[in-house]
Amino acid sequence: MELIDEIKLINGKARISITIDSMGKVTLKHSKDVSKKALENFIENKSSWIEKKKSEKLKSLEINSKILNYEEIEILGTKYTLIKSKRNRVEENKIFYTTHKYLSNLIKKIAQCEFEEKVQFYSKIINVVPSKILLDNTKTRWGVCTSKNEIKINFRALLLPYELFEYIIIHELCHLIQFNHSNLYWQVVEKFCPNYKKCKQNIKEYSFLLSLFR
C-alpha cells in the first residue's frame, strides 16, 4: 500500500479503481466486499502504471512550478510575471497583486468577455444557440453543457494554450447537437475541430491549472 496516498470506500460489488490527480495524489477506491488480498494483487499489477503516471504528474508540477507558485501566468498566449504587491495593477506584461482573490477576479473578468465572444463566434459556425454563457469554477472539468442549453466554461480555461481554449468551447457547443459522447457526437466535433483527438489528449497535461485559486 506504499504507493497509495488515500483509500476511499465506494458503493457496488467487487469494484476497485485507482486515480491520480494533477498533484500526483494516488487514490484507491474500492467496495467493502473486496478482500485485502484482492487489493494487494490489484495494486501490485498496477504498480508500474502508478509509478509511471505519478512520475509524469510530478514532472509536470516541477516544470510548471512558477505558475503553481503564482510567479507567472499565461493568458491567451501572453505571459505575465506575477509580483506580490501592496497595490493591484497591470503594467505591460506584469501583474502586481495583493491577493490571489484579485488575480482570480481579474482572470474571471477577462474570461467572461473572451468566452462570450468565442461562444457567439462558434455558435454561428456550428449553427446552435446556447441559452446562457456562464463561468464555471469546478475542480474536475473545463466545461459543461447543461440540460437547459447553458454553456459553462471554467474560467481557468483562459490559461490554456489558445488551441485548447477553443477546443473546449467547440466541445461544449457540439453538445447542443448531440447531448452525449457517442460516436455521432465526436463526428460533429471533428467537423469543427479536425484535430480534436490531439486536443483531447493534450488537455490532460494542463489539469494542474484546475488547482489554482482555491
C-alpha positions in Angstrom: 0.0 0.0 0.0 3.1 2.3 -0.1 2.1 3.7 -3.5 -1.4 4.7 -2.2 -1.9 8.2 -0.7 -5.6 7.8 0.1 -8.2 5.0 0.3 -11.9 5.5 -0.2 -14.8 3.1 0.2 -17.4 3.2 -2.6 -20.8 1.5 -3.3 -21.2 -1.5 -5.5 -19.8 -5.0 -5.6 -16.2 -6.1 -6.2 -15.2 -2.7 -7.5 -11.6 -1.4 -7.5 -10.1 1.7 -9.2 -7.1 3.9 -8.9 -6.9 7.6 -9.8 -4.0 10.0 -9.8 -4.9 13.7 -9.6 -3.0 16.7 -11.1 -0.9 17.0 -7.9 0.3 13.4 -8.1 -2.0 12.1 -5.3 -2.9 8.4 -5.7 -6.3 7.4 -4.5 -7.5 3.8 -4.3 -11.3 3.3 -4.4 -12.9 0.0 -3.6 -16.2 -1.5 -2.4 -16.5 -3.1 1.1 -16.6 -6.7 -0.2 -13.2 -6.5 -1.8 -10.7 -8.6 0.2 -7.3 -7.3 1.4 -5.6 -9.9 -0.8 -7.5 -8.7 -3.9 -6.5 -5.1 -3.2 -2.8 -6.1 -2.8 -2.9 -8.0 -6.1 -4.6 -5.2 -7.9 -2.0 -2.6 -6.6 0.9 -5.0 -7.5 -0.4 -5.4 -11.0 -0.9 -1.7 -11.4 2.4 -0.7 -9.6 4.3 0.1 -12.8 1.5 2.2 -14.2 1.1 4.1 -10.9 4.8 4.9 -10.7 4.9 6.0 -14.3 1.8 8.2 -14.1 2.8 9.7 -10.8 6.3 10.5 -12.1 4.7 12.2 -15.1 2.4 14.3 -12.9 5.3 15.3 -10.5 7.5 16.2 -13.5 4.7 18.4 -14.8 4.4 20.1 -11.4 8.1 20.8 -11.5 8.1 22.3 -15.0 5.1 24.5 -14.1 6.2 25.4 -10.6 6.2 29.2 -11.4 2.6 29.0 -12.4 1.6 27.0 -9.3 3.6 29.3 -7.1 1.8 32.4 -8.6 5.0 33.8 -10.1 4.0 33.6 -13.7 0.8 33.1 -15.7 -0.2 32.9 -19.3 -3.4 34.5 -20.6 -4.4 33.7 -24.2 -0.8 33.1 -25.2 0.7 36.2 -23.4 2.9 35.5 -20.5 2.7 37.7 -17.4 5.1 38.0 -14.5 3.2 38.0 -11.2 4.5 40.2 -8.4 3.2 40.4 -4.9 2.5 44.0 -4.1 0.6 46.4 -1.8 -1.3 47.7 -4.8 -3.2 45.9 -7.5 -2.3 46.9 -11.1 -1.3 45.7 -14.5 1.7 47.1 -16.3 2.6 45.7 -19.7 3.5 42.1 -19.0 3.5 42.4 -15.3 0.6 41.9 -12.9 1.1 43.3 -9.4 -1.4 41.7 -6.9 -2.3 41.9 -3.2 -4.2 38.6 -3.0 -4.9 35.6 -5.1 -8.5 36.7 -5.0 -7.6 39.8 -7.1 -5.9 37.5 -9.6 -8.9 35.2 -9.9 -11.3 38.1 -10.3 -9.1 39.7 -12.9 -9.0 36.4 -14.9 -12.8 36.0 -14.5 -13.4 39.5 -15.8 -11.3 38.8 -18.9 -12.7 35.3 -19.3 -16.3 36.4 -19.3 -15.6 38.7 -22.3 -13.5 36.2 -24.2 -15.9 33.3 -23.6 -18.9 35.3 -24.7 -17.1 36.4 -27.9 -15.8 33.0 -28.8 -19.1 31.2 -27.9 -21.0 33.6 -30.1 -18.5 33.2 -32.9 -18.6 29.4 -32.9 -22.4 29.3 -32.3 -22.9 30.9 -35.7 -20.5 28.4 -37.4 -22.0 25.4 -35.7 -25.5 26.8 -36.0 -26.6 26.4 -32.4 -27.9 28.9 -29.8 -27.0 28.4 -26.1 -29.5 29.9 -23.6 -26.7 31.3 -21.4 -22.9 31.6 -21.3 -21.6 31.2 -17.7 -18.3 31.0 -15.9 -17.7 27.7 -14.1 -15.4 27.1 -11.0 -15.3 23.3 -10.6 -12.2 21.3 -9.7 -12.6 18.5 -12.2 -14.0 19.8 -15.5 -13.2 22.5 -18.1 -16.7 23.0 -19.3 -20.2 21.6 -19.4 -23.4 21.9 -21.4 -26.5 21.7 -19.2 -29.9 20.3 -20.0 -31.1 23.9 -20.1 -28.7 24.5 -23.0 -26.4 26.6 -20.8 -22.7 26.6 -21.7 -20.5 26.8 -18.6 -16.7 27.2 -19.1 -14.2 27.0 -16.3 -12.6 30.5 -16.0 -9.2 28.8 -15.8 -9.6 27.7 -19.5 -8.3 31.2 -20.2 -4.9 30.0 -19.0 -4.8 27.2 -21.6 -3.0 27.3 -24.9 -5.4 29.0 -27.4 -6.0 25.9 -29.4 -7.2 24.0 -26.3 -9.3 27.0 -25.2 -11.1 26.9 -28.5 -11.5 23.2 -28.3 -13.4 23.4 -25.0 -15.8 25.9 -26.4 -16.4 23.8 -29.6 -16.7 20.7 -27.4 -19.5 22.1 -25.3 -21.4 23.8 -28.2 -21.5 20.5 -30.0 -23.4 19.0 -27.1 -26.3 21.2 -28.2 -26.5 18.9 -31.3 -25.6 15.6 -29.5 -26.2 15.7 -25.8 -23.8 12.7 -25.2 -20.4 11.4 -26.0 -21.4 8.9 -28.7 -19.6 8.3 -32.0 -22.1 10.7 -33.6 -21.1 13.4 -31.1 -17.4 13.1 -31.9 -18.2 13.2 -35.6 -19.9 16.6 -35.0 -16.8 17.8 -33.0 -14.4 16.6 -35.7 -16.3 18.7 -38.3 -15.5 21.9 -36.5 -12.3 20.8 -34.8 -10.4 18.3 -37.1 -7.6 17.8 -34.6 -9.9 17.2 -31.6 -8.2 13.9 -30.7 -4.9 15.7 -30.2 -6.6 18.4 -28.2 -8.4 15.8 -26.1 -5.1 14.2 -25.2 -3.0 17.4 -24.8 -5.5 19.0 -22.4 -4.7 16.3 -19.8 -1.3 17.9 -19.4 -2.9 21.1 -18.1 -5.2 19.6 -15.4 -2.9 21.1 -12.8 -4.4 24.5 -13.7 -7.7 23.4 -12.1 -6.0 23.5 -8.7 -5.3 27.3 -8.9 -7.2 29.9 -7.0 -8.7 27.5 -4.5 
